[in-house]
């Protein structure tokens, strides 16, 4: 079997691309300046982790991720004031 034609290889590549695209969207979204949000895909779900200064920023990040992908989005963002 040729590794480069394996369906798991393409699935992993698609997951990486999805996470990278969402992270890029979050990095340049209005209202999310200064947020520290990481994006990962795990077991078919998008996982958002990090910190945001307020609930509105958390809601915006979840909304952006949800609009970009049909995968479920899990929010592990902590609201905390930056120091």
N, C-alpha and C positions, 0 to 999 in steps of 0.2 A: 504494500500500500504506500502510495506517495503521500507524505505528510502534508505537502502544500495543497493537496486537493481534498484533505480531510474536512468534513463538515464542522468538526469541533474547532479547527483552526479558523475557519471563516466566522463562526459564532463568536469566538474570543476576540477576533479583530473587530467585529461589529460592536461588541460590548465596549471595547476600548474606545472606539470612535464615538460612540454615544456618550460615554462618560466625559471624554475630552470636549465634545461639542457643548454639552450642558455646562461644564465648568467654564468654558469660554463665554457662553451667554451670561452666566452669573457674574463673571468678572467685569463685564462691560455694561451691565444693566443699571439704569437709573435707579437710585434709591438703595443700591447695594454696595456703594462705595465703602471701603473699609471693612466689609464683612470678610470673615475667614471661613470659607465653605469649601469642603472637599467633596468630590463626587466619585462614587464607586458603584459598580454593578456586582451584585451578589445574589445568586440563586434566582436570577431573572428579575430582580427588582433594582431600582435606582436608590442608592443610599446617600442621603445628604447629611454630612457631619461637619461640625465646626461651631463658630460663634457668630452671632448677629446682635446688634445693639437693641433691637426692639421686635415686637411681634409682627409689625408690618413688614419688616425686612424678611423675617422667616416666612411669612405668608407669600411674599413676592417670590422668594427663591423656590418654594414648593410649587407655586403656580407656573413659573417659567419651566421648571423641569417637567411638570405634568403636561404642559402644552406641547413640549418637544417630543415626548415619547409616549407610547401606549403602554409601557411597562409600569407596574405599580411603583410609586415613589414613597419611600420611608423617610420620615423627618427625624433626624437625631441632632438637629441644630439647637445649641444652647443659647438662650438669650442672656447676654451679659454685657455690661458696660466695659468698653475697652479702656485700658489704662496707659 
